[in-house]
């Protein structure tokens, strides 16, 4: 009843306005925008159409254009439940008519002002503004070049600020009217937004002296589209189990539009982190993110989109080399989909390279070693098991492509940067594999003589504040590595030089380690006895804060487990020394 009454009141107000407007137009200008706002709120499309289609009201629409743009874009918020498809259609109809009649410069400024005033714009409002801006740019013709760049940074800023709750279920929130993912729809509109400028610069309008300005504007278009590769395309799934997702088509459309402007994709691949001065930009925030170029590379080499834009004259190793920075940008991301793209790009560039053939110029490059570390970090810290396993597989392929000597140097470098027990064991396994091959094949050059002592020092380093329980796996792996060398490398051959290092190992590795084991075991015994007597207060937990949260029974189990670990390390240490003493004794007896 109340709703019906309100409808009648607004219709009566509309009829009164029409009568008054016929008698005195100037007095109606101030009351026209509020009336339109009421018509929009109630969804009175027929009443609104009277003003949009009637010739006598065209001047009024132009006169009130700024206020009508504000009215048309108001109340479009996340909290507004009435923002349905019909409501959007009515607003769109009004705004498109206003834009069609009004001064394009004034319309452009009004639209941009509406965008800037909303720190977290509604997705549908953003889509509508992008469409309207594109229409305004069409109207401006050659003048659009001056306004195009003005809107770019604000559009990207507002796009990233959209409430991510709108894109639940991995960006797949749907527009109820079209059943298309909202993120997809917004990105598609942003791609289309550049079309007016592209058509102008493709020769639609011929202006003398426009060539230099054209190239400047073409770079702006490419940069804008590259930003869309950084977000959202780097963060969504483009390929899923080798099947194309809906975003594949969007990526293809974007890549085709980029390579249509700049047919040489190699130039874009090399343009990672363009200089501010190259573009004459004064603000670092305008620089295209490195992930944009990385995603461009991913789409070419992994998805084979616009792959013809990259000449196939480069060797496989060079292709890997100039993509190392792109792989790094993807692997350093905190987003799972972006990391996954980095792993795919890395693996697909490694696949055609023959094992043990990568030249020194590539493997000694800091970017190559950084990516190896990035792969290890993903194995250690990534929450998703599938990504960790994929990173492990890629890392093994990465290492296997190195020549024997370079493989050793890479592993040794990584040993100095990692202290995770599992990673240490993985690196030592690769080290053993190379040594095994070198000892069995004289043509394999893995390490130089006596270099292994430095590597053993790295693995079995005894720090001042060492926690033997936490470091147990590393120490076990290190001692087993020494044992492996002693057993595999005969003292008479001594190819690795391990037998020349015995004196040093005894004095500077084994003895300090034995001392730490003895101290740690004694401390654990004391702690265990105190616990068993019921005295659990003020126990020195030796840096294991998590133990403070355990029950007394769990603490007893923890200390017993620690003592067993120490005893196991000690038994391996004794075994290693027995091997050394037995071998040296045999040599003395036979000499």
Number of C-alpha atoms within 10 A of each C-alpha: 6 7 9 8 9 13 17 12 12 18 16 12 14 19 13 11 17 16 11 13 18 10 11 10 14 9 11 16 14 11 10 18 21 13 18 20 19 19 20 20 15 14 18 17 17 11 16 20 13 13 17 18 11 9 10 13 16 16 13 18 23 17 15 16 23 20 15 23 21 17 20 22 20 13 16 19 17 15 9 10 8 14 16 12 13 13 18 20 13 20 23 19 16 24 22 16 17 23 25 16 15 19 15 20 15 13 22 23 16 18 22 17 13 17 22 16 9 14 12 18 22 22 24 20 22 24 19 21 22 23 18 21 22 23 18 25 24 19 17 19 15 18 15 19 20 11 15 21 14 12 17 18 15 14 19 15 14 19 23 13 14 17 15 13 10 17 16 10 8 10 18 16 18 17 17 11 9 10 10 14 17 21 23 20 17 20 23 17 18 23 18 17 22 21 16 22 24 19 13 18 21 12 10 13 12 12 9 6 8 13 12 9 11 18 13 14 19 19 14 17 23 20 20 22 22 25 21 22 25 21 19 19 26 28 21 20 21 22 16 8 8 9 9 13 14 14 19 19 14 18 23 17 15 25 23 16 20 23 17 13 17 16 16 15 22 14 12 22 20 14 13 18 13 14 13 15 8 7 13 9 12 10 8 9 10 15 17 24 19 20 28 28 26 30 30 25 25 25 25 21 19 19 19 12 21 19 17 13 17 18 10 10 8 10 11 16 19 15 15 23 19 15 23 24 22 27 28 25 21 30 25 17 16 12 14 19 18 24 25 22 25 29 24 20 26 28 21 15 20 21 14 11 18 13 16 15 13 25 14 12 9 19 20 13 12 11 19 22 19 15 22 21 20 19 26 23 18 21 22 15 9 17 11 11 10 12 18 20 13 17 29 19 14 21 21 15 17 22 21 20 21 23 19 23 16 22 23 24 19 20 20 20 15 19 20 12 11 16 13 16 17 16 18 22 20 16 22 22 14 17 20 15 12 20 24 17 15 18 18 10 10 9 9 16 17 23 20 12 13 16 12 19 20 10 21 18 14 16 24 19 17 18 7 7 8 14 16 23 21 15 16 17 17 22 25 21 22 22 21 18 19 19 18 15 21 19 14 16 18 15 18 8 10 16 19 24 18 21 21 14 12 16 10 11 18 13 11 14 17 19 13 15 21 16 11 17 21 14 13 19 22 13 16 21 16 12 20 22 13 15 18 12 8 10 13 17 9 7 13 12 15 15 11 12 9 8 15 14 10 12 11 16 10 12 19 19 13 17 22 16 13 20 22 14 21 23 15 14 23 19 12 16 21 14 15 19 16 12 14 17 12 11 16 14 12 10 12 9 8 7 6
